[in-house]
Amino acid sequence: MPYAVEAEDLTKQFGSFTAVDHISFRVREGEIFGFLGPNGSGKTTTIRMLCGLLMPTAGRAHVLGYDVARQPEQVKARIGYMSQRFSLYSDLTAYENLEFYAGIYRLSPQERRRRIDEFLEMVDLTGREKERVENLSGGWKQRLALGCAILHRPRMLFLDEPTGGVDPSSRREFWDLIYTMASQGTTVFVTTHYMDEAEHCHTIGLMYQGRLIACDSPDGLKSEAMRGQVLEVAAEPLMEALETLPILPGVHEVAIYGTLLHVVADSGSGPAIRAALEERNLRVDTLEAIPPSLEDVFISLVQQPVDLRTPTDA
């Protein structure tokens, strides 16, 4: 299958600080590729290099067959980019913003009107196109920003944390739009720090401190990258169990989930952990293995030694 993005040892340094540290991955054409990680992990720096907006310090990357360092203008002409910060003109109407970007993309007057009308209908903005952007809600602003990024029908779309600061309902609606574009053949590269959003991606790259620590499908990460198993524990007193579990053999980490505890432990260690808790006069109501979440996988990976983190090739 052809690749829309191919990066090899891609690196970006700002003085002595390494923001992106020799990352390698590939993105298949037509897939939704999620870049997941906490703020400051290097996601935005990576996306800006791939968009031809920032020159790599080392390594190489190709987007739609073009070298991002040598052919940045060819890359820019064929992609759509929605930045992390809202960058439209608040004192213009929604329609005026769309017209402005259509002009930047050099669409003919006839094509311009047709595509704007198609987009307004697609995102249910018809009837709101004459409203000034400053009066739109966060969710509507995000939809409008998306429209400005796709008016020229790019083969690839880069979205940098597109749902930051919007309500859960607007987030779901925005992801419906992403699915629609992917189903029409657009390759989507999206950065996020929301674990639930990453579940919607075909492939996920996990970033941490500038490094790509894993890259696979959501199911692949849960089955292959997870160290040990996740146990859901209901024990009383809860805080005593929380203090006791980390010192038990085979336990790697413990976290509170409401009134329960999630324990990452060696496979098959459940009976021994239960016995150890009961020996300390703790009542164990429930102790059972559950499927890991992406959050469980991420926490497990970042606590492993660096030399054990070997990303799967996407």
C-alpha positions as CSV (number, residue, x, y, z in Angstrom):
1,M,0.0,0.0,0.0
2,P,1.4,3.5,-0.9
3,Y,2.5,5.8,1.9
4,A,1.4,9.4,2.3
5,V,4.1,10.1,4.9
6,E,7.5,8.5,5.3
7,A,9.7,9.8,8.1
8,E,13.2,8.5,8.9
9,D,15.2,9.7,11.9
10,L,13.3,13.0,11.8
11,T,14.9,15.4,14.3
12,K,14.4,19.0,15.4
13,Q,16.6,20.8,17.8
14,F,16.3,24.3,19.2
15,G,19.7,25.2,20.5
16,S,20.6,22.5,23.0
17,F,17.0,21.3,23.4
18,T,15.9,18.4,21.3
19,A,12.1,18.7,20.6
20,V,11.9,15.7,18.3
21,D,14.4,13.0,18.7
22,H,15.1,10.7,15.6
23,I,11.6,9.5,15.0
24,S,10.7,7.1,12.2
25,F,7.2,6.1,11.0
26,R,5.0,5.8,7.9
27,V,1.4,6.7,7.3
28,R,-0.6,4.8,4.8
29,E,-2.7,6.6,2.2
30,G,-6.3,7.0,3.2
31,E,-5.9,6.2,6.9
32,I,-6.5,8.2,10.0
33,F,-3.1,8.4,11.8
34,G,-3.2,9.7,15.4
35,F,-0.3,11.3,17.1
36,L,-0.9,10.9,20.8
37,G,1.0,12.3,23.7
38,P,1.0,14.9,26.5
39,N,1.6,18.6,25.9
40,G,5.3,19.3,25.1
41,S,6.0,15.8,23.8
42,G,6.9,17.1,20.3
43,K,3.6,16.5,18.4
44,T,3.2,20.1,17.1
45,T,6.9,20.4,16.1
46,T,6.6,17.2,14.1
47,I,3.5,18.2,12.3
48,R,5.1,21.6,11.4
49,M,8.1,19.9,9.9
50,L,5.8,17.6,7.9
51,C,3.9,20.6,6.6
52,G,7.0,22.3,5.3
53,L,6.7,25.0,7.9
54,L,9.8,24.1,10.0
55,M,13.1,22.8,8.7
56,P,14.3,19.5,10.2
57,T,17.7,19.6,12.0
58,A,18.4,16.0,10.8
59,G,16.7,13.0,9.2
60,R,14.3,13.1,6.3
61,A,10.6,13.0,5.6
62,H,8.4,12.8,2.5
63,V,4.8,13.8,2.3
64,L,2.8,12.7,-0.8
65,G,6.2,11.9,-2.4
66,Y,7.8,15.3,-1.8
67,D,10.8,16.0,0.4
68,V,9.6,18.4,3.2
69,A,13.1,20.0,3.4
70,R,13.8,20.4,-0.3
71,Q,10.3,20.8,-1.7
72,P,8.2,22.5,1.0
73,E,6.1,24.6,-1.4
74,Q,5.0,21.4,-3.3
75,V,4.0,19.9,0.0
76,K,2.1,23.0,1.1
77,A,0.1,23.1,-2.2
78,R,-1.2,19.5,-1.7
79,I,-2.1,19.4,2.0
80,G,-4.6,21.0,4.3
81,Y,-3.4,22.3,7.7
82,M,-5.5,23.2,10.7
83,S,-3.3,24.7,13.4
84,Q,-3.6,24.2,17.1
85,R,-4.5,27.9,17.7
86,F,-7.6,29.3,16.1
87,S,-6.3,31.4,13.2
88,L,-9.3,32.8,11.3
89,Y,-10.4,36.4,11.2
90,S,-12.9,37.0,14.0
91,D,-14.1,40.3,12.6
92,L,-15.2,38.7,9.3
93,T,-18.2,36.5,8.7
94,A,-17.9,32.7,8.2
95,Y,-18.5,33.1,4.5
96,E,-15.9,35.9,4.2
97,N,-13.3,33.7,5.8
98,L,-14.1,30.9,3.5
99,E,-13.9,33.2,0.5
100,F,-10.5,34.5,1.7
101,Y,-9.0,31.1,1.9
102,A,-10.5,30.1,-1.4
103,G,-8.7,33.0,-2.9
104,I,-5.4,31.9,-1.4
105,Y,-6.0,28.5,-3.0
106,R,-6.6,30.3,-6.3
107,L,-10.0,28.7,-6.9
108,S,-12.0,30.2,-9.8
109,P,-15.0,32.2,-8.8
110,Q,-17.4,29.4,-10.0
111,E,-15.4,26.7,-8.2
112,R,-15.1,28.9,-5.1
113,R,-18.8,29.3,-4.7
114,R,-19.6,25.7,-5.3
115,R,-17.1,24.3,-2.8
116,I,-18.1,26.8,-0.2
117,D,-21.7,25.9,-0.5
118,E,-20.8,22.2,-0.4
119,F,-18.8,22.7,2.8
120,L,-21.5,24.8,4.5
121,E,-24.0,22.0,3.8
122,M,-21.6,19.2,4.9
123,V,-21.0,20.8,8.4
124,D,-24.5,22.2,8.8
125,L,-23.3,25.8,8.7
126,T,-25.9,26.9,6.2
127,G,-27.8,29.8,7.7
128,R,-24.9,30.8,9.9
129,E,-22.5,31.9,7.1
130,K,-23.3,35.6,7.6
131,E,-22.5,35.5,11.3
132,R,-19.3,37.1,12.4
133,V,-16.8,34.5,13.6
134,E,-16.4,36.2,17.0
135,N,-20.0,35.3,17.7
136,L,-19.7,31.6,16.9
137,S,-19.2,29.0,19.6
138,G,-16.0,27.0,19.9
139,G,-17.4,24.0,18.1
140,W,-18.7,26.1,15.1
141,K,-15.3,27.9,14.9
142,Q,-13.5,24.5,14.7
143,R,-15.8,23.4,11.9
144,L,-15.2,26.7,10.0
145,A,-11.4,26.3,10.5
146,L,-11.7,22.8,9.0
147,G,-13.6,24.1,6.0
148,C,-10.8,26.7,5.3
149,A,-8.3,23.8,5.4
150,I,-10.1,21.6,2.9
151,L,-11.7,23.9,0.4
152,H,-9.0,23.0,-2.2
153,R,-9.7,19.3,-1.6
154,P,-6.2,18.3,-0.4
155,R,-5.1,14.7,-0.6
156,M,-3.8,14.9,2.9
157,L,-5.1,16.8,6.0
158,F,-3.0,17.7,9.0
159,L,-5.0,18.6,12.2
160,D,-3.1,19.8,15.2
161,E,-5.3,19.1,18.3
162,P,-8.4,20.2,16.4
163,T,-10.9,19.6,19.3
164,G,-9.0,21.3,22.1
165,G,-11.3,23.5,24.2
166,V,-14.6,22.3,22.7
167,D,-17.4,20.4,24.4
168,P,-17.8,16.6,24.1
169,S,-20.7,16.8,21.8
170,S,-18.8,19.1,19.4
171,R,-15.8,16.7,19.6
172,R,-18.0,13.8,18.5
173,E,-19.5,15.8,15.6
174,F,-16.0,16.9,14.5
175,W,-14.8,13.3,14.4
176,D,-17.8,12.4,12.3
177,L,-16.4,14.9,9.8
178,I,-13.0,13.3,9.9
179,Y,-14.4,9.9,9.2
180,T,-16.4,11.3,6.3
181,M,-13.2,12.8,4.7
182,A,-11.2,9.6,5.3
183,S,-14.0,7.5,3.7
184,Q,-13.6,9.8,0.6
185,G,-9.9,9.0,0.4
186,T,-8.3,11.8,2.3
187,T,-5.3,10.8,4.5
188,V,-5.8,12.4,7.9
189,F,-2.9,13.1,10.4
190,V,-4.3,14.3,13.7
191,T,-2.5,15.2,16.9
192,T,-4.3,14.9,20.2
193,H,-3.8,14.3,23.9
194,Y,-7.3,12.8,24.4
195,M,-7.0,9.0,24.8
196,D,-10.6,8.4,23.8
197,E,-10.1,10.3,20.5
198,A,-7.1,8.1,19.7
199,E,-9.3,5.1,19.7
200,H,-10.9,6.4,16.5
201,C,-7.6,6.2,14.6
202,H,-6.4,3.4,12.3
203,T,-2.9,3.8,13.6
204,I,-1.5,5.6,16.7
205,G,2.0,6.9,17.3
206,L,2.7,7.5,21.0
207,M,5.0,10.4,21.6
208,Y,6.8,11.1,24.9
209,Q,9.6,13.6,25.5
210,G,10.3,14.0,21.8
211,R,10.5,10.3,21.1
212,L,8.1,7.9,19.3
213,I,7.8,5.2,21.9
214,A,5.3,3.0,20.0
215,C,3.4,2.9,16.8
216,D,0.6,0.5,16.0
217,S,-3.2,0.1,15.7
218,P,-5.2,0.7,19.0
219,D,-5.7,-3.1,19.3
220,G,-2.1,-3.8,18.4
221,L,-0.9,-1.4,21.1
222,K,-3.1,-3.0,23.7
223,S,-2.0,-6.6,22.9
224,E,1.6,-6.1,21.9
225,A,2.9,-3.0,23.7
226,M,1.3,-3.6,27.0
227,R,3.6,-4.9,29.7
228,G,1.8,-7.6,31.7
229,Q,-1.9,-7.3,32.4
230,V,-4.3,-4.9,34.0
231,L,-6.2,-5.9,37.1
232,E,-9.3,-4.1,38.4
233,V,-9.3,-4.3,42.2
234,A,-12.0,-3.4,44.7
235,A,-10.5,-3.6,48.2
236,E,-11.1,-2.1,51.6
237,P,-9.7,0.1,53.0
238,L,-9.0,1.6,49.6
239,M,-6.1,3.9,50.6
240,E,-4.3,1.1,52.5
241,A,-4.6,-1.1,49.4
242,L,-3.3,1.8,47.3
243,E,-0.2,2.0,49.6
244,T,0.3,-1.7,49.8
245,L,0.0,-2.8,46.1
246,P,3.1,-1.0,44.8
247,I,5.4,-2.9,47.1
248,L,4.1,-6.3,46.2
249,P,6.1,-8.6,43.8
250,G,5.0,-8.4,40.2
251,V,3.2,-5.1,40.5
252,H,4.4,-2.4,38.2
253,E,2.0,0.5,38.8
254,V,-1.3,1.3,40.6
255,A,-3.8,4.1,39.9
256,I,-7.2,5.1,41.3
257,Y,-10.2,4.8,39.0
258,G,-13.2,6.1,41.0
259,T,-13.8,3.6,43.8
260,L,-11.6,1.0,42.2
261,L,-7.9,0.5,41.6
262,H,-6.2,-0.4,38.3
263,V,-3.1,-2.4,38.7
264,V,-0.6,-3.2,36.0
265,A,1.1,-6.4,37.0
266,D,2.9,-9.5,35.6
267,S,0.6,-11.9,33.8
268,G,-0.8,-14.6,36.1
269,S,0.1,-12.7,39.2
270,G,-3.6,-12.1,40.3
271,P,-3.9,-14.9,42.8
272,A,-0.7,-14.0,44.6
273,I,-1.6,-10.3,44.8
274,R,-5.0,-11.2,46.3
275,A,-3.4,-13.5,48.8
276,A,-0.9,-10.8,49.8
277,L,-3.6,-8.2,50.3
278,E,-5.7,-10.6,52.4
279,E,-2.6,-11.5,54.5
280,R,-2.4,-7.8,55.4
281,N,-6.1,-7.9,56.6
282,L,-7.4,-6.1,53.5
283,R,-10.8,-7.2,52.2
284,V,-10.7,-7.9,48.5
285,D,-14.2,-7.8,46.9
286,T,-13.0,-7.9,43.3
287,L,-9.7,-8.7,41.6
288,E,-10.0,-9.5,37.9
289,A,-8.1,-9.0,34.7
290,I,-9.6,-6.4,32.3
291,P,-8.7,-5.3,28.8
292,P,-6.1,-2.4,29.0
293,S,-7.1,1.1,27.9
294,L,-4.8,3.2,25.8
295,E,-4.1,5.2,28.9
296,D,-2.9,2.0,30.6
297,V,-0.7,1.2,27.7
298,F,0.8,4.7,27.6
299,I,1.6,4.8,31.3
300,S,3.1,1.3,31.1
301,L,5.3,2.3,28.1
302,V,6.7,5.6,29.6
303,Q,7.8,3.7,32.7
304,Q,9.8,1.2,30.8
305,P,13.6,1.8,30.3
306,V,14.2,3.8,27.1
307,D,16.1,1.0,25.4
308,L,13.1,-1.4,25.7
309,R,10.8,1.0,23.8
310,T,10.9,-0.3,20.2
311,P,8.1,1.2,18.1
312,T,6.2,-1.1,15.7
313,D,6.5,0.1,12.1
314,A,3.2,1.5,11.0
